Amino acid sequence: MVRPVIELINKYDAGKFPKGEGYINLSSNENPYPPAEDVLKAIEKSVESVVNRYPDPEYPELKRAISEYLKVDVNEIFLGNGVSDCIYNICNALIDTLDKVTVPMPSYTMYVMYSMVREASINYKVYPYYRIDFEDFIESARDSKLVFLCSPNNPTGNSIPVEGIREIVESVRGYVVLDEAYVEFSDSSAIKLTDTYENLIVMRTFSKFFGLAGLRVGYGVCKDDRVVSALEKVRLPFCINHIGVVACVEAIRCLDYYRRIRDKIVRERERVYNELSKFEKIEVFPSKANFLLVKSDNLRLADKLEKRKILVRDVTGLTGLIGEHVRITIGKPEENNALLNALKEILT
């Protein structure tokens, strides 16, 4: 028999994907630029030599590269098949039935979904557009086993101040899980707080900044060696394929390339934000990520853009968002121009 709680959980909605040629996909927060040339060469070489062999299940080379990138101890690193897999493993390792899990909303629904799988007691705290009231939140979350935070937050794009994160970590009796999937597009990270606080778990990914979403590599950092050991124990032993390992290690060696790409995306984000702000029928919110949240009450923007072969993510109905909202990934300049031209037709 299927567990009753599984029957209650909605399948994760990954949004729409292109149905044919000619679509512009601005729905999945992917990096629109190709990997560095050296990364592509490393991938090609790895395909020729190692696809018939299992990767080292401890992934020492990848962990060393991440350690050097973040300036953290290699023993504080855990891995997963994308950040979503890390979330799943954290829930499996740390949550017992009816443990309290606090999630401020609107945010990434996987935190709630995997906590529900563990039959946790979910404490929703709704803050419009993720503008967290720290005093109120701490009072509500203090006795939680897990607290999930996202900075920059998906889908609102705003960041939590590092001092606010510190205050939450110091006040919560359990663990604070901070999702920094989009942090490289912002100007602040709380990763150094892991030097001080053992109850802070920070997750990162190679999907966004490094543009390797299709290879599914996520990771995290925690100073508590019991937690790291548990997360490495519960994950699948070969959760990352060898091609993913090779690509990620080489990507870290190509940081200058990725920083130039990041700067292009950030410039485009600000340009698109300024252009969207000119439309009177919608409201666009500032972002520190590689996407923008747009409020578009009763305009059915996602459907109208899809008819013009432009895909954006409809996040209407997400807890904490009142009214119609779409999330728009920042693409290449020509893709963004196509979006702006289409919106001009729709909104004027």
RODO-2510 file (C-alpha; in nm, 4 decimals, decimal comma):
residues 348
     n   res          X          Y          Z
     1     m     0,0000     0,0000     0,0000
     2     v     0,1162     0,3531    -0,0772
     3     r     0,1667     0,5577     0,2382
     4     p    -0,1295     0,7944     0,2923
     5     v     0,0934     1,1012     0,3086
     6     i     0,2196     1,0312    -0,0448
     7     e    -0,1373     1,0386    -0,1712
     8     l    -0,1737     1,3885    -0,0249
     9     i     0,1354     1,5341    -0,1875
    10     n     0,1094     1,7028    -0,5257
    11     k     0,3679     1,6051    -0,7835
    12     y     0,6283     1,8769    -0,8320
    13     d     0,5334     2,1053    -1,1192
    14     a     0,8476     2,1716    -1,3231
    15     g     0,6670     2,4120    -1,5578
    16     k     0,6433     2,3954    -1,9345
    17     f     0,9185     2,2913    -2,1716
    18     p     0,9537     2,3745    -2,5422
    19     k     0,7216     2,1688    -2,7628
    20     g     0,9184     2,2240    -3,0805
    21     e     1,1604     2,4490    -3,2629
    22     g     1,1681     2,8241    -3,2258
    23     y     1,0738     2,8551    -2,8589
    24     i     1,2494     3,0910    -2,6195
    25     n     1,2630     2,9223    -2,2805
    26     l     1,2655     3,1778    -1,9979
    27     s     1,0910     2,9506    -1,7499
    28     s     1,3508     2,7370    -1,5702
    29     n     1,6154     2,9826    -1,4401
    30     e     1,8851     2,8233    -1,6526
    31     n     2,2035     2,9979    -1,7586
    32     p     2,1462     3,0774    -2,1297
    33     y     2,5157     3,0664    -2,2203
    34     p     2,7175     2,7538    -2,3066
    35     p     2,9786     2,6150    -2,0678
    36     a     3,3381     2,7296    -2,1005
    37     e     3,5226     2,5753    -2,3949
    38     d     3,7583     2,3871    -2,1623
    39     v     3,4575     2,2372    -1,9844
    40     l     3,3145     2,1118    -2,3141
    41     k     3,6525     1,9616    -2,4049
    42     a     3,6730     1,7893    -2,0657
    43     i     3,3230     1,6478    -2,1136
    44     e     3,4089     1,5182    -2,4603
    45     k     3,7246     1,3518    -2,3335
    46     s     3,5427     1,1917    -2,0395
    47     v     3,2764     1,0441    -2,2677
    48     e     3,5469     0,8685    -2,4650
    49     s     3,7243     0,7174    -2,1667
    50     v     3,5132     0,6438    -1,8599
    51     v     3,1437     0,5938    -1,9313
    52     n     3,1810     0,2182    -1,8745
    53     r     3,3181     0,2685    -1,5212
    54     y     3,1595     0,3778    -1,1939
    55     p     3,2841     0,7065    -1,0468
    56     d     3,4645     0,7086    -0,7125
    57     p     3,1672     0,7158    -0,4700
    58     e     3,3521     0,9525    -0,2347
    59     y     3,4155     1,2058    -0,5148
    60     p     3,7446     1,3344    -0,3693
    61     e     3,8437     1,5439    -0,6732
    62     l     3,5091     1,7237    -0,6834
    63     k     3,5138     1,7896    -0,3102
    64     r     3,8665     1,9304    -0,3302
    65     a     3,7630     2,1640    -0,6108
    66     i     3,4590     2,2853    -0,4155
    67     s     3,6762     2,3264    -0,1056
    68     e     3,9150     2,5523    -0,2936
    69     y     3,6300     2,7478    -0,4538
    70     l     3,4500     2,8224    -0,1270
    71     k     3,7559     2,8227     0,1033
    72     v     3,6001     2,5622     0,3324
    73     d     3,7343     2,2378     0,4774
    74     v     3,6872     1,9458     0,2400
    75     n     3,5405     1,7382     0,5248
    76     e     3,2528     1,9873     0,5595
    77     i     3,1207     1,9167     0,2077
    78     f     2,8355     1,6840     0,1109
    79     l     2,7050     1,6091    -0,2377
    80     g     2,3771     1,5401    -0,4142
    81     n     2,2200     1,4954    -0,7542
    82     g     2,1252     1,8634    -0,7650
    83     v     2,0079     2,0806    -0,4758
    84     s     1,6679     1,9082    -0,4802
    85     d     1,8438     1,5815    -0,3986
    86     c     2,0323     1,7544    -0,1163
    87     i     1,6996     1,8751     0,0260
    88     y     1,5602     1,5227     0,0052
    89     n     1,8635     1,3777     0,1816
    90     i     1,8561     1,6434     0,4545
    91     c     1,4926     1,5622     0,5265
    92     n     1,5650     1,1884     0,5328
    93     a     1,8634     1,2277     0,7625
    94     l     1,7247     1,4796     1,0107
    95     i     1,3431     1,4669     1,0269
    96     d     1,1438     1,2251     1,2415
    97     t     0,7657     1,2018     1,2290
    98     l     0,5978     1,5206     1,3594
    99     d     0,9245     1,7141     1,3913
   100     k     0,8561     2,0824     1,3400
   101     v     0,9812     2,2269     1,0103
   102     t     0,9436     2,6003     0,9504
   103     v     0,9304     2,7374     0,5969
   104     p     0,8759     3,1061     0,5141
   105     m     0,6661     3,1466     0,2022
   106     p     0,6499     3,2160    -0,0875
   107     s     0,9522     3,0023    -0,1665
   108     y     1,0714     2,6803    -0,3296
   109     t     0,8040     2,4159    -0,2776
   110     m     1,0489     2,1239    -0,2528
   111     y     1,1226     2,2194     0,1095
   112     v     0,7620     2,1518     0,2008
   113     m     0,7180     1,8520    -0,0281
   114     y     1,0093     1,6498     0,1103
   115     s     0,9313     1,7509     0,4686
   116     m     0,5802     1,6157     0,4141
   117     v     0,7235     1,2871     0,2863
   118     r     0,8857     1,2543     0,6300
   119     e     0,5503     1,3376     0,7928
   120     a     0,6884     1,6503     0,9570
   121     s     0,4727     1,9142     1,1216
   122     i     0,4961     2,2014     0,8730
   123     n     0,4972     2,5543     1,0143
   124     y     0,4187     2,7903     0,7267
   125     k     0,5122     3,1544     0,7816
   126     v     0,3761     3,3726     0,5047
   127     y     0,5538     3,7024     0,4381
   128     p     0,4382     3,8856     0,1256
   129     y     0,7163     3,8712    -0,1341
   130     y     0,9480     3,7038     0,1212
   131     r     1,0006     4,0216     0,3233
   132     i     1,0686     3,8367     0,6445
   133     d     0,9854     3,9967     0,9783
   134     f     1,2809     3,8574     1,1738
   135     e     1,1419     3,9099     1,5216
   136     d     0,8142     3,7396     1,4305
   137     f     0,9880     3,4622     1,2369
   138     i     1,2337     3,3781     1,5136
   139     e     0,9576     3,3604     1,7707
   140     s     0,7689     3,1147     1,5493
   141     a     1,0698     2,9082     1,4398
   142     r     1,2687     2,8893     1,7639
   143     d     1,1705     2,5312     1,8528
   144     s     1,1975     2,3923     1,4965
   145     k     1,4007     2,0855     1,4070
   146     l     1,4613     2,2360     1,0613
   147     v     1,4220     2,5830     0,9147
   148     f     1,4473     2,6272     0,5375
   149     l     1,5625     2,9635     0,4000
   150     c     1,6357     3,0650     0,0409
   151     s     1,8605     3,3587    -0,0495
   152     p     1,8232     3,4899    -0,3141
   153     n     1,4740     3,3517    -0,2858
   154     n     1,2909     3,1632    -0,5584
   155     p     1,0579     3,3032    -0,6967
   156     t     1,0779     3,6550    -0,5479
   157     g     1,4474     3,7204    -0,6173
   158     n     1,5218     3,9122    -0,2976
   159     s     1,8006     3,8227    -0,0541
   160     i     1,8014     3,7795     0,3210
   161     p     2,0629     4,0037     0,4913
   162     v     2,3525     3,7998     0,6300
   163     e     2,2965     3,9476     0,9754
   164     g     1,9349     3,8351     0,9587
   165     i     2,0484     3,4818     0,8772
   166     r     2,2949     3,4950     1,1656
   167     e     2,0192     3,6019     1,4038
   168     i     1,7956     3,3150     1,2937
   169     v     2,0782     3,0588     1,3224
   170     e     2,1632     3,1774     1,6726
   171     s     1,7983     3,1585     1,7844
   172     v     1,6814     2,8235     1,6425
   173     r     1,7360     2,5061     1,8472
   174     g     1,7590     2,2859     1,5374
   175     y     1,9244     2,3265     1,1984
   176     v     1,8879     2,6127     0,9533
   177     v     1,9118     2,5032     0,5892
   178     l     2,0074     2,7930     0,3634
   179     d     1,9594     2,7460    -0,0102
   180     e     2,2102     2,9625    -0,1998
   181     a     2,1425     2,8205    -0,5463
   182     y     2,1373     3,1710    -0,6982
   183     v     2,3903     3,3405    -0,4722
   184     e     2,6558     3,3943    -0,7388
   185     f     2,4203     3,6403    -0,9096
   186     s     2,3950     3,8461    -0,5896
   187     d     2,6395     4,0523    -0,3857
   188     s     2,6357     3,8631    -0,0547
   189     s     2,6643     3,5083     0,0782
   190     a     2,6352     3,3593     0,4253
   191     i     2,8778     3,0749     0,3521
   192     k     3,1352     3,2055     0,6013
   193     l     2,8824     3,1693     0,8829
   194     t     2,9427     2,7937     0,8592
   195     d     3,2842     2,8606     1,0168
   196     t     3,1061     2,9612     1,3378
   197     y     2,7714     2,7832     1,3510
   198     e     2,7406     2,4042     1,3436
   199     n     2,3638     2,4207     1,2995
   200     l     2,3855     2,6000     0,9641
   201     i     2,3675     2,3958     0,6435
   202     v     2,4328     2,5898     0,3209
   203     m     2,3400     2,4376    -0,0165
   204     r     2,4816     2,5349    -0,3550
   205     t     2,4516     2,4088    -0,7139
   206     f     2,6360     2,3888    -1,0455
   207     s     2,3077     2,4401    -1,2344
   208     k     2,2759     2,8189    -1,2349
   209     f     2,6000     3,0225    -1,2266
   210     f     2,8017     2,7401    -1,3838
   211     g     2,5334     2,6577    -1,6414
   212     l     2,5434     2,2805    -1,5920
   213     a     2,1769     2,2216    -1,5075
   214     g     2,1531     1,9126    -1,7260
   215     l     2,4297     1,7351    -1,5348
   216     r     2,2512     1,7626    -1,1966
   217     v     2,5234     1,8385    -0,9428
   218     g     2,4433     1,9950    -0,6076
   219     y     2,6414     2,0218    -0,2875
   220     g     2,6407     2,1725     0,0565
   221     v     2,8540     2,2776     0,3504
   222     c     2,8093     2,2142     0,7223
   223     k     3,0578     2,2301     1,0095
   224     d     2,8799     1,9556     1,2058
   225     d     3,0632     1,6396     1,1014
   226     r     2,7749     1,4221     1,2227
   227     v     2,5426     1,5906     0,9756
   228     v     2,7897     1,5685     0,6867
   229     s     2,8525     1,2016     0,7637
   230     a     2,4779     1,1339     0,7738
   231     l     2,4140     1,3135     0,4436
   232     e     2,6972     1,1283     0,2726
   233     k     2,5581     0,8041     0,4153
   234     v     2,1965     0,8429     0,2983
   235     r     2,2664     0,9672    -0,0540
   236     l     2,2961     0,7172    -0,3362
   237     p     2,6570     0,5952    -0,3625
   238     f     2,6956     0,6987    -0,7291
   239     c     2,4565     0,9945    -0,7237
   240     i     2,6749     1,2046    -0,9582
   241     n     2,7962     1,0605    -1,2852
   242     h     3,1582     1,0820    -1,3911
   243     i     3,0854     1,3332    -1,6685
   244     g     2,9260     1,5642    -1,4127
   245     v     3,2302     1,5385    -1,1873
   246     v     3,4715     1,6171    -1,4693
   247     a     3,2625     1,9103    -1,5913
   248     c     3,2228     2,0660    -1,2462
   249     v     3,5902     2,0378    -1,1577
   250     e     3,6863     2,2017    -1,4876
   251     a     3,4179     2,4698    -1,4466
   252     i     3,5730     2,5820    -1,1186
   253     r     3,9037     2,6191    -1,3034
   254     c     3,7268     2,8486    -1,5506
   255     l     3,5909     3,0988    -1,2990
   256     d     3,6948     3,4042    -1,5012
   257     y     3,4725     3,2886    -1,7886
   258     y     3,1735     3,2294    -1,5635
   259     r     3,2152     3,5607    -1,3862
   260     r     3,2075     3,7410    -1,7208
   261     i     2,8897     3,5528    -1,8107
   262     r     2,7426     3,6351    -1,4703
   263     d     2,8140     4,0039    -1,5244
   264     k     2,6318     3,9912    -1,8604
   265     i     2,3290     3,8289    -1,6988
   266     v     2,3212     4,0825    -1,4145
   267     r     2,3419     4,3739    -1,6606
   268     e     2,0572     4,2235    -1,8606
   269     r     1,8575     4,1663    -1,5420
   270     e     1,8782     4,5337    -1,4568
   271     r     1,7974     4,6391    -1,8142
   272     v     1,4941     4,4124    -1,8347
   273     y     1,3794     4,5260    -1,4898
   274     n     1,3947     4,8901    -1,5994
   275     e     1,2054     4,8169    -1,9222
   276     l     0,9376     4,6116    -1,7468
   277     s     0,8921     4,8904    -1,4934
   278     k     0,7661     5,1131    -1,7750
   279     f     0,4548     4,9017    -1,8304
   280     e     0,1667     5,0358    -1,6227
   281     k    -0,0359     4,7128    -1,6252
   282     i     0,2245     4,4995    -1,4461
   283     e     0,4474     4,5247    -1,1400
   284     v     0,8042     4,3935    -1,1461
   285     f     1,0093     4,3273    -0,8326
   286     p     1,3836     4,3904    -0,7837
   287     s     1,5946     4,0754    -0,7925
   288     k     1,9370     3,9500    -0,6880
   289     a     1,8993     3,6292    -0,8881
   290     n     1,8908     3,5499    -1,2609
   291     f     1,5142     3,5971    -1,2862
   292     l     1,2425     3,8540    -1,2199
   293     l     0,9019     3,8153    -1,0566
   294     v     0,6171     3,9994    -1,2268
   295     k     0,2645     4,0570    -1,0951
   296     s     0,0136     4,0578    -1,3782
   297     d    -0,3397     4,0304    -1,2390
   298     n    -0,5899     3,8689    -1,4777
   299     l    -0,3719     3,9179    -1,7855
   300     r    -0,2842     3,5505    -1,8459
   301     l     0,0643     3,6564    -1,9442
   302     a     0,2104     3,3060    -1,9415
   303     d    -0,0512     3,1803    -2,1892
   304     k    -0,0243     3,4843    -2,4154
   305     l     0,3540     3,4652    -2,4230
   306     e     0,3441     3,0919    -2,4950
   307     k     0,1335     3,1630    -2,8040
   308     r     0,4252     3,3796    -2,9154
   309     k     0,6653     3,0896    -2,8411
   310     i     0,8078     3,2470    -2,5256
   311     l     0,7900     3,0333    -2,2116
   312     v     0,7839     3,1888    -1,8650
   313     r     0,6932     3,0245    -1,5339
   314     d     0,3406     3,0773    -1,4066
   315     v     0,3686     3,0827    -1,0246
   316     t     0,0111     3,1944    -0,9637
   317     g    -0,1340     3,0259    -0,6580
   318     l     0,1943     2,9776    -0,4734
   319     t     0,1389     3,0329    -0,1019
   320     g     0,2233     3,3947    -0,0268
   321     l     0,1552     3,5321    -0,3744
   322     i    -0,1864     3,6910    -0,4123
   323     g    -0,3048     3,7292    -0,7689
   324     e    -0,1468     3,6308    -1,0979
   325     h     0,2342     3,6150    -1,1046
   326     v     0,4940     3,4968    -1,3536
   327     r     0,8646     3,4380    -1,3061
   328     i     1,0854     3,5359    -1,5988
   329     t     1,4380     3,4004    -1,6423
   330     i     1,6967     3,6414    -1,7795
   331     g     1,8121     3,5156    -2,1163
   332     k     2,0507     3,6446    -2,3799
   333     p     1,9923     4,0036    -2,4981
   334     e     1,8120     3,8930    -2,8138
   335     e     1,5835     3,6633    -2,6109
   336     n     1,5083     3,9391    -2,3638
   337     n     1,4337     4,1790    -2,6506
   338     a     1,1871     3,9284    -2,7966
   339     l     1,0178     3,9089    -2,4567
   340     l     0,9970     4,2867    -2,4244
   341     n     0,8572     4,3246    -2,7751
   342     a     0,5958     4,0565    -2,7082
   343     l     0,4930     4,2244    -2,3832
   344     k     0,4642     4,5549    -2,5635
   345     e     0,2130     4,3940    -2,8004
   346     i     0,0197     4,2379    -2,5119
   347     l     0,0193     4,5310    -2,2711
   348     t    -0,0293     4,8322    -2,4988
***
